[in-house]
Amino acid sequence: MTTHAWFAAFVVVNILDAALTLWALRAGGTEANPLIRALMRRVHPALALAGIKGAYIVAVAIWLGDIAP
């Protein structure tokens, strides 16, 4: 698999994780990560997840750009 394919899979998994987390929150669940849970108390959960997941994706994209051949 190429670097681009791995990155695309990473992006898809993060989007699905955010969707599943929002579904679980609507069903009465809570976020397990205390830092994200604290952020969700201050802003809407969807906005918090978009910011966190977006930061992960950008960080991995930068990292892959540095190490990929």
C-alpha positions in Angstrom: 0.0 0.0 0.0 1.2 3.5 -0.8 1.6 6.3 1.7 -1.4 8.0 0.2 -3.6 5.0 0.6 -2.6 4.6 4.3 -3.3 8.3 4.9 -6.7 8.0 3.2 -7.5 5.0 5.4 -6.4 7.1 8.5 -8.7 9.9 7.5 -11.7 7.6 7.0 -11.1 5.9 10.3 -11.0 9.2 12.1 -14.2 10.4 10.4 -15.9 7.1 11.4 -14.6 7.4 14.9 -16.0 10.9 15.2 -19.4 9.8 13.9 -19.5 6.9 16.2 -18.6 9.1 19.2 -21.4 11.5 18.4 -23.8 8.7 18.0 -22.8 7.2 21.4 -23.0 10.7 23.1 -26.6 11.1 21.7 -27.4 7.6 23.1 -26.3 8.7 26.6 -22.6 7.7 26.5 -19.7 9.8 27.7 -16.3 10.5 26.1 -13.6 8.4 27.8 -10.7 10.9 27.1 -10.8 13.5 30.0 -9.2 16.2 27.9 -11.7 15.9 25.0 -14.6 15.5 27.6 -13.5 18.9 29.2 -13.4 20.5 25.7 -16.9 19.1 25.0 -18.2 20.9 28.1 -17.1 24.2 26.7 -18.0 23.8 23.0 -20.5 21.7 21.0 -19.3 18.0 20.9 -19.2 18.0 17.0 -17.0 21.1 17.0 -14.7 19.6 19.6 -14.4 16.4 17.7 -13.8 18.2 14.4 -11.0 20.2 15.9 -9.3 17.3 17.6 -9.7 14.9 14.6 -8.6 17.7 12.2 -5.5 18.3 14.3 -4.7 14.6 14.2 -5.1 14.5 10.5 -2.9 17.5 9.9 -0.2 16.3 12.2 -0.1 12.9 10.5 -0.1 14.6 7.1 2.9 16.7 8.1 4.7 13.7 9.6 4.1 11.6 6.5 5.4 14.4 4.3 8.6 14.4 6.3 9.2 10.6 6.3 7.6 9.3 3.1 9.9 8.6 0.2 
